[in-house]
Amino acid sequence: MTFSPRSFLVAAAAVIGLTAPLLTPAPAAAQTKLKMVLNWKYQGPQGWFFLAEDRGYFKKAGIDIQMDQGNGSGAPIPLVANGTYDVGFGDINALIQFAATKPAEAPIAVYVMYNQPPFTVAVRADSPIKTPKDFEGKKLGGAAGDGALKLFPALCKIAKIDCTKVEITNMQPNLREQMLMNKQVDGVFGYVNTIRFSAKLMGVADNDIRYVNYGDYGMNLYSNAIIVSKKLVAEKPEVVKGLVAAINQGLQDALKDPDAAIAAVAKREPLIKPAVEKERFMATLHDEMNSPEIAKIGLGNVDKDRLKKSIDILVEANGLTRTPTVDEVFTDKFIPPVAELPKKLF
């Protein structure tokens, strides 16, 4: 039997046609798109998130993540609750208050990063304000979504302040330190290191500002955590677990190489001053994340008895009609084994 050149080409084309699908690479697994809102602008303490993205940890977990700047640690909670974002880095105390009033809608914390209370009212060094009682008759300012501002009613009750005698004004976050130093307000709400280093970028020395810290008045609270929607937990628990593992690995890398973390921030915000942001990064580790409890339970986890006390403080101080359970506020279902969590930050 003989083949003409034409019949040979037809036969070859048929063979190629049959085998071509076998030679085509399989498409990559679909990535789950997640939108995450941060607590604040792109600064040194966000470096671990960006390092996790740059080193492919989210991608490895099957996650395509978008991380947006925030406007205060209290702001992410309603944004995650209403579905605008899937994930937030925000204040667990704002979450507790939300869960007390809207339990069905409330997100849940899956990895607690700030385990020491950073909440403060900053005043000028020459201010007559020394204690919370001195706030009476004064004008204090803060961004609407600020975690310290949201907790002020609780501080008023615990420190026996008459809140009705304190004038509160809202301001844009970027004007806070400027308004304080220009004496447009007597004090400003915020986190110690956010205020301290934002002021430093304006040329304000550390000794020009003092802090009235909530933690000195009985408010030994947890603070910022990774918070996710109930919808994400219910529908894609494996994605939540991968998200937390990626962030945990990014944090581990940042602890080993802070300069790499700062470089990751600078990649998103080239106008930062790396030296100042590294100092902010280290101060955040020292002042907001270094509770002695992490040596035992690991960073990311919580002491449930301590969290229960925090819930009780907020419920009583704010006159909430419902007390959320610890399990409504935080779950350890998605965190890595304790052996894989950071237990030492320096």
Secondary structure, DSSP 8 states (H G I E B T S, - for coil): ----HHHHHHHHHHHHHHHHHHHS-------EEEEEE-SSSS-GGGHHHHHHHHTTHHHHTTEEEEEE--S-TTTHHHHHHTTS-SEEEEEHHHHHHHHHH-TTT--EEEEE---S--EEEEEETT-S--SGGGGTT-EEEE-TT-HHHHTHHHHHHHTT--GGGSEEEE--GGGHHHHHHTTSSSEEEEEHHHHHHHHHHTT--GGGEEEEEGGGGT-----EEEEE-HHHHHH-HHHHHHHHHHHHHHHHHHHH-HHHHHHHHHHH-TTS-HHHHHHHHHHHHHHHS--TTHHHH-TB---HHHHHHHHHHHHHHHT-S----HHHHB--SSS--GGGS-----
